[in-house]
Amino acid sequence: MSDYLWDGRGEPDPEVERLERALLPLRHQPKRLELSEVEPRRALRPFGGVLVTLAAAAGFGVAVAGPLLFARPGWEV
């Protein structure tokens, strides 16, 4: 049995050779990134701070007013 698929030793199957040739253009070709190609990371995207503030305010409002708005009358007189 050939170990060609695992470590490249031995005789490759002709079908495997054909597939390797066909897929060669799609092979990963690593490229070194230059610093100018990397976009600087922003702490918050546009409107990110506004959305966080609105979500916090909504959560606070539900926590404070929720028990008052959704309270059901009890059996107490």
N, C-alpha and C positions, 0 to 999 in steps of 0.2 A: 504494500500500500504506500502511496506517495504522500509525503508530508508537505507538498508544495503549497497547499492552501493555508497551512499553519505557519510555516517558517521559510518558505521559498526554496527548500531543498527538494531535490528529485526532479523528475520529468513532469512538466505540466501537461494537462489534458488539452488537446487542440481546441475544444469548446471553451475552456477557461482562458486560453490565450486569446481567442477571438473576442470574448467578453472584455478582457483587460484592454485590448486595443480600442474597442468601441467606447469604453468608459473613460479612457485616458483624458479626454478634454474636460471631463467633469471632476477630475481629481482636485483635492484641496490644495491650494497654493497659498501658503501663509504670506502675509504682507506686513511689514513693519509699519506701525502707525506713527505718523509724525504728530508732534504736539499741536500743530495748527489744525489738524484734521479732527481733533477731539473737541466736542462742544462743551463749554464750561457748564458745570452742573449748577442749577439754581436751587435755592433752598425751597422755594414754593413756586409753583407754576402760576401764570396769570390767573387771577380770581381764586387761587388756592386759599389765601388768607381769609378772603370773604366767605368762602364756603365753610371753612373750619369755624369761623365766628358764628355764622348762621346755624350750623349744626349744634354748636355748644349752647347757643341761646334757645334753640328749640328744645334741646334736652333739659335744660334748666327749667324752662316753662312747663314742660310736661311733669317734671319732678315736683315742682311747687304747686301748680294748679291742678294736676291730675286728680289727686284725692278729693279735691273740692268739686271738680266738674263731674266726676264719675261716681260719686258717693250715692248709695241707695238709701232710702229711708229705712231705718231699723224698726224694731219692735218696741223700742223704748218710748215711753210716753213723756 
